[in-house]
């Protein structure tokens, strides 16, 4: 199965057989969020897409080191080299310290991805935790005369880089350097640059800039692109297998990363495969805060919004997102989500039914062919919509076996059950929410019984038994809180 996996490489603009640099090890870096606001659904789709890729590579037996950063400094407004740091601006508006903003929205990011059942990355480094390494890389690029100092800021010299590296700047995004120069707007501070296409490696901090660090060039902060070059190469090496992110990051962010890495390490191809996830639209229009056409995950889960008719669960939303290929645009609408909800329920019901089927002496269905079709879909650049189509073929098989129209012997039935769980739960990362809700109700009933027993013990002044219940529950990370209205319980994480 490993040998037949193909991925679409943005750099070469074609599908290629996936061959890691050091099999069975795979290094994968994905650009994480800038933590200055709640994570939006478009970003969530990107992280779900790479969660599937991470899960499938692991399923195939690769030892994946998945690095996803947290941008907590240096990302300026409008993705330019001028303006205010996004985190500093939010800190000023909310009258908080920048690191309070970082903590608040990092926790929100983690909470949302947990609700979507994303696996955590192997390493989650932060920009502020790697200031020394970023300064070191800037010094290295300066020493190679591929950058220059201007008024306390350091800029990457795109023209010098292109002369040395065969006009490589623009290769990922397909942009021409002359076009970049002619189309660059005349921004404030542009005069510091030798060339309009040059970009900041280190920025001098203005007097009102909050987040600042000492450097050989005075107090300042790193450029947004620098942090990813540093953290990817530190944890995955000068060359690694996969770099991922949203389609909107191809230029300038990923283009600048490539230039920085090449300038520093001299390697022609720091990343072997560039993978990009496409955008999510809402009711046929681009999501935008300025137009009000936007929706946050928690608004979707709670139903507290004016865009949809009802609330939709995290697993329904995840399932909906997987019904389009990660490189295709996907439109979120009430109709599409309701259809996904019905399909998800049908799939979950079939998995439960599959576990209860009775094997027959002979099989009338070719399960091996079905399994091969499922792997073929995933091996075609992680094609989840085709996989889901094959999963619904399995639903038909399960229902037919249940009513006696088809049959499966014990070996084939076991294969179907195992692979169904592999594809649905292990690789697509779905969860049976109905089963989870049943477990929650059972736990709630058990807790109410224990609280009643403890209350009866207290009335009888059997303090030892009452304390025993509290202490034993505490060992299970369940805390009891006595109030005037009664006793509440909480499962601590």
Secondary structure, 3 states (H helix, E strand, C coil): CHHHCEEEECCCCEEEECCCCECCEEEEEECCCECCCCCEHHHHHHHHHHHHHHHHHHHCCCEEEEEECEECCCCEHHHCCCCCEHHHHHHHHHCCCHHHHHHHHHHHHHHHHHHCCCCCCCECCECHHHHHHHHHHHHHHHHCCCEEEECCEEEECHHHHHHHCCCCCCCCCCCCHHHHHHHCCCCCCHHHCCCCCCEEEEEECCCCCCCCECCCCCCEEECHHHHHHHHHHHHHCCCEEEEEEEHHHHHHHHHHHHHHHHHHHCCCCCEEEEEEECCEEECCEECECCCCECCEHHHHHHCCCCCCCCCCCHHHHHHHHCCCCCCCCEEECHHHHHHHHHHHHHHHHHHHHHCCCCCCCCCCCCHHHHHHHHHHHHHECCCHHHHHHHHHHHHHHHHHHHCCCCCCCHHHHHHHHHHHHHHHHHHCCCCCHHHHHHHHHHHHHHHHHHHHHHHHHHHCCCHHHHHHHHHHHHHCCEEEEEECCEEEEEECC
